[in-house]
């Protein structure tokens, strides 16, 4: 069976491609001409050049494929111009699903995000049915992923066999960019994290997320969402876990929100002057006020999804970052 994959050069996409190859799939990957291709070097896959924003190139690349994994997205909390994140995440999703419908593919797995779901609490984690309130969609990334998921659900209502998966905070191999979660681990390894924020997240191994994509292909119900998460950890717990793995000390100082928010505006101002990319934005600081905890019961029950413990996922991430040389490159 031949699978068409978008986002293959990215973090989750690179893991999905390897999971597909291990299962005996033929893989065709849509890749932008300017993409960094290190994650797919030497893999036995077919590469076609195109862009999610260009419908003809998406459709040409998809021709002859039975199944589609739309993993590609722009994952960033600082994008200029802002419209770019909507063009890629929303319009790009519409292009992929439109091509899949016109070509009559057998199945589509769309990689959404927990960013498109409702918010729970530390005591009551959110699930796929938690209502989405406008005020929780902080920043253009979350808004774009919510809108893109709505596009996918609309296509499902009109008959396209699409299943939606919502990864939480994946960690592990091939995070070359790195993602914001990967950057947190790198900052810890580089001893550049003097303090932490009072927040929490759901940590999952990228390899388990990839396997969840295949399970969604095989067992997922059309038009349904499945959270591909792992273990809920407070930031303090996550850093102490990294400390156990590495032997490095965890930061002791909790950074107050009231100080972090004005500093984030200062960071933005400096980056606008210098042309740099801010490591901390007002949106990312506002997100830390909430615990991004999730319940993965639906994926466990319906897909047979069973992720490894967060400590093992973090250990794999640490090992990969060290072997890749990215720790040393950061200073």
C-alpha positions as CSV (number, residue, x, y, z in Angstrom):
1,X,0.0,0.0,0.0
2,X,1.3,3.5,-0.9
3,X,1.0,6.3,1.6
4,X,1.2,10.0,0.8
5,X,2.8,11.9,3.7
6,X,3.0,15.7,4.2
7,X,5.4,17.1,6.8
8,X,7.8,14.1,6.4
9,X,10.9,16.3,7.0
10,X,9.5,17.5,10.3
11,X,9.5,16.0,13.8
12,X,6.3,14.0,13.9
13,X,6.4,13.4,10.2
14,X,9.8,11.8,10.3
15,X,8.7,9.4,13.0
16,X,5.5,8.6,11.0
17,X,7.5,7.8,7.9
18,X,9.7,5.4,9.7
19,X,6.7,3.7,11.3
20,X,5.1,3.3,7.9
21,X,8.3,1.8,6.4
22,X,8.6,-0.6,9.3
23,X,5.0,-1.8,8.4
24,X,5.9,-2.4,4.8
25,X,4.2,0.7,3.3
26,X,5.5,2.5,0.2
27,X,5.9,6.2,1.1
28,X,5.7,9.2,-1.1
29,X,6.5,12.5,0.7
30,X,5.5,16.0,-0.3
31,X,8.5,18.2,0.4
32,X,9.0,21.9,-0.3
33,X,12.1,22.7,-2.4
34,X,13.7,24.7,0.4
35,X,13.0,22.2,3.2
36,X,15.7,20.8,5.4
37,X,15.8,17.1,4.4
38,X,18.1,15.7,7.0
39,X,15.3,13.8,8.7
40,X,14.6,11.7,5.6
41,X,18.1,11.3,4.1
42,X,18.8,7.8,3.0
43,X,15.3,6.6,3.6
44,X,13.8,4.4,0.8
45,X,10.9,6.8,0.0
46,X,9.8,8.8,-3.0
47,X,10.1,12.5,-2.7
48,X,7.9,14.9,-4.7
49,X,8.3,18.6,-4.5
50,X,5.4,20.8,-3.7
51,X,3.8,23.1,-1.2
52,X,0.7,22.8,0.9
53,X,-0.5,26.2,-0.3
54,X,-0.3,25.0,-3.9
55,X,-3.3,22.7,-4.6
56,X,-2.1,21.4,-8.0
57,X,1.3,20.3,-6.6
58,X,-0.5,18.6,-3.7
59,X,-2.9,16.7,-6.0
60,X,-0.1,15.7,-8.4
61,X,1.9,14.3,-5.5
62,X,-1.0,12.4,-4.1
63,X,-2.0,10.6,-7.3
64,X,-1.7,6.9,-7.1
65,X,-1.6,6.7,-3.3
66,X,-4.3,4.8,-1.4
67,X,-3.9,6.5,2.0
68,X,-2.9,10.0,3.2
69,X,-1.2,11.2,6.4
70,X,-1.5,15.0,6.5
71,X,1.2,15.7,9.2
72,X,2.6,18.9,7.7
73,X,2.0,22.2,9.6
74,X,3.7,25.3,10.8
75,X,4.4,24.8,14.5
76,X,5.6,28.1,15.9
77,X,4.4,30.7,18.4
78,X,6.1,33.5,16.5
79,X,5.4,33.8,12.8
80,X,5.8,36.9,10.6
81,X,3.7,37.7,8.6
82,X,1.0,36.2,10.7
83,X,-1.1,35.2,7.7
84,X,1.5,32.5,6.9
85,X,0.4,30.2,9.7
86,X,-3.2,30.3,8.5
87,X,-2.2,29.8,4.9
88,X,-0.2,26.7,5.8
89,X,-2.2,25.2,8.6
90,X,-5.8,26.0,7.5
91,X,-5.7,26.5,3.7
92,X,-3.0,23.8,3.4
93,X,-5.3,21.3,5.2
94,X,-8.2,22.3,2.9
95,X,-6.0,21.6,-0.1
96,X,-4.9,18.2,1.1
97,X,-8.4,17.1,2.0
98,X,-9.8,18.4,-1.3
99,X,-7.2,16.5,-3.3
100,X,-7.9,13.3,-1.3
101,X,-11.7,13.7,-2.0
102,X,-11.1,14.3,-5.7
103,X,-8.7,11.3,-6.0
104,X,-10.9,9.0,-4.0
105,X,-8.3,7.9,-1.4
106,X,-9.3,5.1,0.9
107,X,-8.4,6.8,4.2
108,X,-6.9,10.1,5.5
109,X,-5.3,10.6,8.9
110,X,-5.1,14.2,9.8
111,X,-2.6,15.4,12.4
112,X,-4.3,18.0,14.5
113,X,-3.1,19.0,18.0
114,X,-4.3,19.3,21.5
115,X,-4.2,23.0,20.7
116,X,-7.5,22.5,18.9
117,X,-9.2,20.9,21.9
118,X,-10.9,22.2,25.0
119,X,-9.0,22.9,28.2
120,X,-9.4,20.8,31.4
121,X,-7.8,21.4,34.8
122,X,-5.0,19.8,36.8
123,X,-7.7,17.8,38.7
124,X,-9.9,17.0,35.7
125,X,-7.8,16.6,32.5
126,X,-9.5,17.5,29.2
127,X,-10.6,14.9,26.6
128,X,-11.9,14.9,23.1
129,X,-15.4,16.1,24.3
130,X,-14.3,19.0,26.4
131,X,-15.9,22.2,25.0
132,X,-13.6,24.7,23.2
133,X,-14.1,28.2,24.4
134,X,-12.7,31.1,22.4
135,X,-10.7,32.5,25.2
136,X,-8.5,29.3,25.5
137,X,-7.3,29.7,21.9
138,X,-4.2,31.8,22.8
139,X,-2.1,32.8,19.8
140,X,-2.2,32.2,16.1
141,X,-0.9,28.7,16.3
142,X,-3.8,27.5,18.5
143,X,-6.3,29.4,16.5
144,X,-5.0,28.0,13.2
145,X,-5.0,24.4,14.4
146,X,-8.6,24.8,15.7
147,X,-9.7,26.2,12.4
148,X,-7.9,23.5,10.5
149,X,-9.6,20.8,12.6
150,X,-12.9,22.3,11.8
151,X,-12.1,22.0,8.1
152,X,-11.3,18.3,8.6
153,X,-14.5,17.7,10.5
154,X,-16.5,19.4,7.7
155,X,-14.9,17.2,5.1
156,X,-15.7,14.1,7.2
157,X,-19.4,15.2,7.4
158,X,-19.4,15.4,3.6
159,X,-18.1,11.8,3.2
160,X,-14.3,12.0,3.2
161,X,-13.0,9.0,5.3
162,X,-10.8,11.2,7.6
163,X,-9.7,10.4,11.1
164,X,-8.2,13.1,13.3
165,X,-5.4,12.6,15.8
166,X,-4.4,15.2,18.4
167,X,-0.8,14.8,19.7
168,X,0.1,16.4,23.0
169,X,3.7,17.4,23.7
170,X,5.9,14.9,21.8
171,X,9.6,14.4,22.7
172,X,12.2,12.2,21.1
173,X,14.3,11.6,17.9
174,X,14.3,13.9,14.8
175,X,13.4,17.1,16.6
176,X,15.9,19.0,14.6
177,X,14.2,22.4,14.6
178,X,13.6,22.0,17.6
179,X,10.0,22.2,18.7
180,X,9.2,24.4,21.8
181,X,9.1,21.2,23.9
182,X,12.4,20.0,22.5
183,X,13.9,23.5,23.1
184,X,12.9,23.2,26.8
185,X,14.9,19.9,27.0
186,X,17.8,21.4,25.2
187,X,17.8,24.4,27.5
188,X,18.0,22.1,30.5
189,X,20.8,20.1,29.0
190,X,22.7,23.3,28.2
191,X,22.3,24.5,31.8
192,X,20.3,27.5,30.5
193,X,17.2,27.1,32.6
194,X,17.7,29.0,35.9
195,X,14.0,29.0,36.7
196,X,10.7,27.4,35.8
197,X,7.0,28.4,35.4
198,X,4.2,26.9,37.4
199,X,2.5,25.0,34.6
200,X,2.1,21.4,33.3
201,X,1.9,19.4,30.1
202,X,1.2,16.0,28.7
203,X,4.5,14.4,27.6
204,X,4.5,11.6,25.0
205,X,7.2,9.8,23.0
206,X,7.2,10.8,19.3
207,X,7.5,7.1,18.4
208,X,4.3,6.4,20.2
209,X,2.6,9.3,18.4
210,X,3.7,7.8,15.1
211,X,2.3,4.3,16.1
212,X,-0.9,6.1,17.1
213,X,-1.2,7.4,13.5
214,X,-1.1,3.9,12.2
215,X,-3.6,2.7,14.7
216,X,-5.9,5.5,13.7
217,X,-5.6,4.4,10.1
218,X,-6.5,0.8,11.0
219,X,-9.1,1.3,13.7
220,X,-10.1,4.9,14.0
221,X,-13.7,6.0,13.4
222,X,-14.3,8.4,10.6
223,X,-14.9,12.0,11.8
224,X,-13.6,11.2,15.3
225,X,-10.7,12.8,17.2
226,X,-8.2,10.8,19.2
227,X,-5.7,12.3,21.7
228,X,-2.3,10.8,21.2
229,X,-0.8,11.8,24.6
230,X,1.2,10.2,27.4
231,X,1.7,11.2,31.0
232,X,0.6,14.5,32.6
233,X,3.5,16.2,34.4
234,X,3.8,19.5,36.2
235,X,6.8,21.5,34.9
236,X,8.5,20.9,38.2
237,X,8.0,17.1,37.8
238,X,9.3,17.2,34.3
239,X,12.5,19.0,35.3
240,X,13.1,16.7,38.2
241,X,12.6,13.7,35.8
242,X,15.2,15.2,33.5
243,X,17.5,15.6,36.5
244,X,17.2,11.9,37.4
245,X,18.0,11.0,33.8
246,X,21.0,13.3,33.3
247,X,22.4,13.9,36.8
248,X,22.1,17.6,36.2
249,X,20.4,19.8,38.9
250,X,16.8,20.9,38.3
251,X,16.1,24.7,38.7
252,X,14.8,25.6,42.1
253,X,13.4,29.0,41.5
254,X,9.8,29.4,40.2
255,X,9.5,32.4,37.9
256,X,6.5,34.5,38.8
257,X,3.9,35.1,36.1
258,X,3.7,38.8,37.0
259,X,7.4,39.2,36.1
260,X,7.4,36.9,33.0
261,X,4.7,38.7,31.1
262,X,6.3,42.2,31.0
263,X,9.7,40.5,30.2
264,X,8.1,38.7,27.3
265,X,7.0,42.1,25.8
266,X,10.6,43.4,26.2
267,X,11.9,40.2,24.5
268,X,9.5,40.9,21.6
269,X,10.6,44.5,21.3
270,X,14.3,43.5,21.2
271,X,13.7,40.9,18.6
272,X,11.8,43.3,16.4
273,X,14.8,45.6,16.6
274,X,17.4,42.9,15.9
275,X,15.4,40.7,13.6
276,X,15.8,37.8,16.0
277,X,13.2,35.1,17.0
278,X,11.9,35.5,20.6
279,X,12.2,32.6,22.9
280,X,9.4,33.9,25.1
281,X,6.3,35.7,23.8
282,X,3.3,37.1,25.6
283,X,1.2,34.2,24.2
284,X,3.6,31.5,25.4
285,X,3.7,33.1,28.9
286,X,-0.1,33.3,29.0
287,X,-0.3,29.6,28.2
288,X,1.7,28.8,31.3
289,X,-1.2,29.9,33.5
290,X,-2.9,26.7,32.6
291,X,-2.2,23.0,33.0
292,X,-2.3,21.3,29.6
293,X,-3.4,18.0,31.0
294,X,-5.3,15.4,28.9
295,X,-7.1,12.1,29.2
296,X,-6.0,9.5,26.6
297,X,-8.7,7.0,27.5
298,X,-10.5,7.1,24.2
299,X,-7.4,6.3,22.2
300,X,-6.5,3.5,24.5
301,X,-10.0,2.0,24.3
302,X,-10.8,2.4,20.6
303,X,-7.3,2.2,19.0
304,X,-5.4,0.0,21.4
305,X,-2.9,2.9,21.9
306,X,-0.5,2.4,24.8
307,X,2.3,4.9,25.2
308,X,5.5,4.4,27.3
309,X,6.0,6.3,30.6
310,X,7.1,9.9,30.3
311,X,10.5,9.2,31.9
312,X,11.4,6.8,29.1
313,X,10.2,9.2,26.5
314,X,12.3,11.9,28.0
315,X,15.3,9.6,28.2
316,X,15.0,8.9,24.5
317,X,14.9,12.6,23.8
318,X,17.9,13.3,25.9
319,X,19.9,10.5,24.2
320,X,19.0,11.7,20.7
321,X,19.8,15.3,21.4
322,X,23.2,14.3,22.8
323,X,24.0,11.9,19.9
324,X,22.9,14.5,17.4
325,X,25.4,17.1,18.7
326,X,22.6,19.7,19.3
327,X,23.5,20.1,22.9
328,X,27.1,21.2,22.1
329,X,25.9,23.5,19.3
330,X,23.9,25.5,21.7
331,X,27.0,26.5,23.7
